[in-house]
């Protein structure tokens, strides 16, 4: 499962016609590719950077029905997301689990109001509910949230939602896709659409961003699942296509776990600007966010705005006895949400629906817009069904609803630092025990060993230092300074695995340090 092996497979099939080419290696694209290949289609997945490089690695790490969408009256989305949440917890138990949340109530009315709303939330999940919501006493609220401000605190509401590991799920889904016969290649960019004499899509011009090599592939169907870059692909198909994506930026800060000890998350249902804010335990850290800021500029590496950082710090200060300061922030990241806003709508981003929608152009390009990680599987199902309809193919049914995802193993021990590898954990342990240097501890605080880096190259398609430190072992998201410290060791291991020279090592370290600087607060 090294990239060079997949590239060789791809080149050996360069003259074949694919049934489906999926553009975009984030949650939506990977979900669509897995849906297509498990329905029997010859499927190619291409991503211009690394898998989950953009939005799909920068979530709040929650797989949830969306309490605030219920408040907005979007019952259908909450129902769909609640069902999909339950399926994901069953299909990837090594990466997704039940998490308890508490909403602190500072008045009698708030306690009753949120309890009633969350009972409805439970009911909508049906048999896939993760547990009953409960009105809990002031004492139990403080036991669950020991650092919550207690002045005027009257009670709390306990409810359940899902937590997951976004970039790890992305790579495990890619592995699942490969195991079902698909080919997925990162750092492979679409440069042009190719059409037949009737104007219908018949192929794509691709460029390997690692080598510069250009390929032409033939395909019957194309799915555009490029998130915030959807319009770029649409305009490649038709330069006159109007822009259809509204991008909203969400920012998260990572703090030491001591700011909210325990295993219960805090949910603030209404902040000063009417949004929801979470403080979520994750890998022995605390993730606090998010924001919702309309942005004009779209990039792979958006940067948190000062006003967003201050908003999160100020809101946390209102609820936590230990007020976080800039110097307490271990990492900060920004992600862009691709929102499918109706043409001409000027709604605030927090009011734009998180529902997905599918567009079809005259050339037959099928694009999927909007959505969120929680509903990635359903989005894949819907877009492949639409592709069949567009091309008048024989209808097939989904095979992903109860499909175990690569690494599937039940009853993981979260005290083991390798638990999130699931069924792959014994392989990494064997590698650490059998090869010289592989048992070396690279980071005591993040519990990272050298074998994880080699494994990422050999089995998880990692090509660059950033791929490993950001999306295979998440060091950049947990502690940016620590990630920078171990980057030279990671680069040295990868250079050996990929047969690269010292110039490549130094370039990789410099590139990673430049990126990591945007995850740090001065």
N, C-alpha and C positions, 0 to 999 in steps of 0.2 A: 504493500500500500504506500510505497514511496511515490512521490509525484512523477519521477522519471519513468517508473514502470507504467503508470497510467497514461503518460504521454506517449509511450511506445505503443500501448494498446490502441490509443486514439489514432496514431499515425497509420497503424496497420489497417484501420477501417476507414481511411480518409476517402475512399472511393464509394463507400456505401451511402445509402440515403437513410438518414435518421427519421424515425417517426416524429420525435419531439426533441427540440432543443430548448432548454430553459435558460434564460439569461438572468443571472443574479443568484448569488450564493448566500443570501440571508435566510431568515426564517421562512419567508413566503416562497422563495425559489426552491429551497431544499425540500420543503413540504410538497410543492408541486411536482418536483422531479421524482420524489419517492412515490407519490400517488401515481404518476404516469408509468414508472417502471413496474410497479406491482400490479398494474392493470394489463401488463403484457407488451407495452410499447418500448421500442428501442430508443433509449433516452440518453441525451448528453446534457450535462449541467456545466455551464461556464460562469466564472466569476472573475472580474477584472483585478481584484485585489485578493485578500484572503477571505475564506469563509467567515461570515459574521463580522467582518471588519468594521462595518458601519453601525447602523442602528441596532442590529441584532445582538451585539455584545454589550450594549449600554442601557439595558433595561433596569427596572427596580428589583429585578430578580424575583418577581412575583408572577405566578400563573393564576389568574383570578377572574372571577365573574364580572367584577367592576361595580363595586358598591355605588360609586358616584354616577354610573350610567343609569342605575335604578332611580336615583334621585332626579335624573333628567327625563325619566319616563321611557327610556329605551329598553323596554322589557324584552324584546326579541333578542337583542345583543347579549343581555345578561343571561338569559336562558341558554343561548348557544354557547357562550363562554363558560358557563357553569358546567355544562355537559362535557365540553372539550377538556376543561380542567380535570375532571374526574377520569377521563380516558388517559390523559397524560400521566397522571399519578399511577395508573395501573400499568401503562406500557413502558415507563422508564422510572421504576421505583428507586434506582440508584442515584437519580438526579433530581427527582421531584418528590416533595413530601408535604404533609399536612403541617401548617404553622398556625399557632394561636395568636390572635390579635386582640388588643383591648382598646376600646374607645373610652377615654376618660370623660365622665359627665360632671359638669360643674353647676348643674341645676337639676332639679327633679324632672322638669319637662324634657331636658335633653336625654336623660336616661330612658324614659318611656318612649320618646320619639325614635331613638336609634334602635331600641329593642324591637319595636314593631317593624321597622324597616328591615332589620336583619332577619327577623322571622320569615319575612317574605322572601328574602335572599336565600335562606335555607330551603324553603319550599320549592323555589324555582329550580334548584339543583336536583330535586327528586332523590332517587336512590343513589345518585352519585354525590350527594351531600357529604362534606368532610366532617360534620359534627354539628350539634345543635348550638344555636346562639343562646346566651344566658345573660340576664341582668345580674351583676355581682355587686357585692357590698363595697363600701369604701375601703374597708380593711383588706379584702381580697384583691381589690384593684391595686393597692399599694404593694401587696405581696407579689403580684404579677409584674408591676412596673415600679421597682423600688426607688428609682430616682425621679418619679413624677412629682411635679409641684402639688402640694397638698392643700394649699389655701383654697377654701371654697369647694374642694373636691367632694362630691356627694356620693358617687358610685361609679360604676363602669359597665360596659357592655362587652362581653367576650364573644368572639366569633372565630370562624375557621376559614382559611383560604390556603392556597398552595404557594410553595416556594420552590424555585428551581435554579439551575445553573445554566444560564443562557448560552454562552459560547461552547460549553461542554456538550450541551444538547445538540447544538448545531453540528459539531464534528461527529457525534455519535449518529446523527441522522444521515450525514454524508456516508459514513461507514455502512449503515444499513442499506442505503441506496446502492452502494458498490456491491454489497453482498447479494443483491437481487439482480445484478447484471448491468447496472448503469455505469457510465463513465463520468467522473466529475473532475474538473481541472481548475484549480485556482490560478490566479495571475494570467488568465486567458481572457482577453478583451474583445468584444464585438466592435469592429471598426466600420462595417457597412452592411446594409441589407441587399440581398440579391434577389431579383424578381424575374419571372418568366414573361413571355410576350403579352400576356393578358394582365400584367401588373400584379400578379399574386406572388407572395413570398415563396421562394424556392431554395434559398440558401443564405449563408452568412459568411462574411469575411472576418476571420479571427486573427488576433495577433498575440503571440506569447510574450507577455511583458517581462519575462525572465531572460529571453534570448533574442527577442525581436523577430522571430520567425513568423511568417504569415501563412495562414491556411484558409482554404475555401471548403466549406462543408455544405452538403445538400440535405435538405430536410422537408418533411411534409408539413410540419406545424412548428410554430414558435410561440413560446410564452415569455412575455416581458414581466419579470417579477423583481424589478430593480429598486423598489422602495422610493426613496426621495429622488432617485435618478430616473424615475419612470418617464418623465417628459423628455429627457435626453434621447432615450430609445425611440419614443414616439416621433420625435422630430427627425431622427435618422430615417425613419420610415416615410415621413412626410414633413418636410421643412415648414409647411404652413400649419401644422397641427398646433392648436392653441394649448397653452400650458394648463395643466389640470391638477397639479399637486400644490397643496399648501403645506409648508414645512414648519413644524413647531419644535422648538428645542427644549429638551428636558435635561436638567442638571442634577447630579448626585454628589454628595460629600461622604467620605468614609472616615469614621472616627474609631477610636479605641472602644472596645466592648464595654469598658467601665462606665461609659456615659449612659448606658442602659443595660445593666447586667441581666442575666437570665435568658430564657428561650422564648419570651413573648415579645411580639412586635407591637409598636405603638401606632395607632392610626388617628390622625387629627382630621376630623371630617370637614372642617371649614376653617381655612386660614384667613388672614387679613384681606386677601384678595379673592376669597371664595373658592379656593382650590383645596384639594386633599393633599396631605403630607404624610409620609410614612417614615418610621425609624425602625429598621429591620435588622435583626441579627443575621450575619452571613459570614461563614468561615472565621468565626471568632473576632469579627469586626462588627461595626454598626454602619449600615448604609442609610443615609438620610436624604430624602428627596420626594417628589421631584418638582421641577418648575414646568411652565408651559408658556413659552415665549415665541411669538411669531418672528421668524427670521427671513431675511431676503436672500442671503447667501447660503448656498448648499455646498458642502464639502464632505470628504471622507473623514476628516478629523476636525469637527467643530470644537470651538473653545468656549468654556463657561464664561458668561458675562459677569462683571463685578456685581451688578444689581441682583443677579440670580444667586450668587454665593452669599451675599449679605442677607437676602430674603430667607434662605434656609437657616443661616446662623441665628437670625433674629427670631424666627419662628420656633426653633429648637429651644432658644433661651426662654421663651414664654412658657414652655411645658416641662423642661428638665431642670432639676435643682443645680446640676453642674453645667454652667453655660459654656458651650464649645466656642473656642476662639480660632482664629485663622491658623495659629501655630499648632492647633490640635488636629488639623485636617491631614490625614495620611495620603489621601488621593482625591482628586476631583475629576469628574468626567462629564462630557456633554454628548448627548445623542439627539438625532433628528427624527421626529415622527413624520411619516408620510401620510398626510391626511387627505382624504378624497372629498374635497369641498365642492359643492355645486357651483357652477359657473356664476360669477357675480355675487356670490354670498359673502357678506362681510361680517359673519359671526366671529366672535372671539374663538380662539383655538380651543379653549376648554369646552366650548359648546358645539364644536364640529363633531359629527358622529365618528366613532371608531369602527363603524361598520365598513366592510370591504365592498368594493364594487368592481365589476369587470367591464372592460371596453374592448370593442373589436373594430379594427380599421378596415377600410376597403381591401387592403392587400391580404387580410387574413391574420394580421398580428393580433394576438390576444394578450391584453395587459390586465393585471390585477393591481388595484390601488387600495391603500388604507389598511385596515386590520391591525392586529397586534399578535404578539407571540402566542398568547393563550389559544387563539383560534387558527394557528398556522395549519393544522391538519385539515380542518374544515375548508379553509381557503384553498388548499391544494386540491381537495375533492371538487370544489365548485369550479375551479378554473379548468381542470382537466375535463370535467363534464361539458363545460362550455366549448372547449376545443373540439371535442367529439361532435358537438352540435354544429359548429362552424364548418367543419370539414365533412359533415354528414357520414361520419364513421359509425360503425356498429356500436351501440351503447354498451358500456361495461359498468360494473359496479365497483365501489371502493373496496380495497383490501387492507386499508390502513387503520380502521377503527380499533381493532384489537391486536395490532401488529407489535410484537415486542421490539424495542429499539436496542441497537447494539450496546452491549454492556449490561443488559438486563440481568439483574439479580435482586432478589428480595432480602429484606432484613439486613441492610448494610449496617456496619458498625461505624458511626460517624466519629468515633474517637481515633479511628485509624486514618492517618493523613492521606492515604491513597483510596479512601472509600469510594470517591466519586468516579473511579475508573470501573467500578462494578466488576463484571466478569473478566475484565482485562487486568485487574489488580495482581493476580498470581503471575502473569507474564512479566509485569514490571518488577515484581519482587525477584523473580528468577533471573532477570537481566541484571539487577543490582548485585545478586549473589554470584553470578557466573563470569562477569567481565570486569577487568581491572578498571578501577576508578569510578565505576557506575554506582557504587554505594556512597560516594562522597556526598556529604550534606552541603548543599549550596547556600541554603538559608535556614537557620535555626528557627527564626520567628515565624516564617511561612511554611516550614516543614517541607522543603523542596530538596530532592536528591537528583544527582546527575542522570540517573536512569530515566527520569521523566523527560529530560531534554532529548535524549537519544530516541526514546519511544515516540515522541512527538514527530520526529523526522521520519522514522522508519514506518510508523503505523498511522500517523495522523496528518500527513501531507504538509507539515510545517516547512517553510522555505526560508523564512527570515527570523531574526532574533525577536522582532515584535510579535510574530505569530505565536511563538512559544510563551513569552513573558506576558503578553496581553490576553491571548485567547485559549491557550492550551493549559496553562497553570495559573492564570489570572493574577500574577504578582503585581503587574502594573495597576490593576484596579484595587488591590488591597493595600499596597504600600509602595508608592512610586519611588521613594528614595531607596528602599531596599531593592526594588527591581533594577534601578540604575547600578547599585553596588554589585549585583551578581551578573550584570549583562556581559562583562568580559569573559567570565567562565562559561556562560551559555554560548557565546559566540565561538569560543574555542572548541567546545564539544560539537557544535553544529558544523563548524568548518571541517572537522575530521569526518563527520558523518556524510557531508555533502561533497567532500573532496575539494574544498575551497582553500585559497591561499590567505596569507596574513593581511594582504590588502583588503580582501573581502571582509575579514574580521573587523578591521579598523573602521571600514565604511559602515558596517552594520552597527557597531557600537555607537558611532557618531550619529547615525540616523535614529537609533533608538533613543539616545539621550535627548535629541532635539524634540522628539515626540513626547517623551516623559516629562520634559520641562513644562508642558501644557497641562499636566496632571498634578502639578505642584502649586501651592500658593506661596508667594514670596513673603 
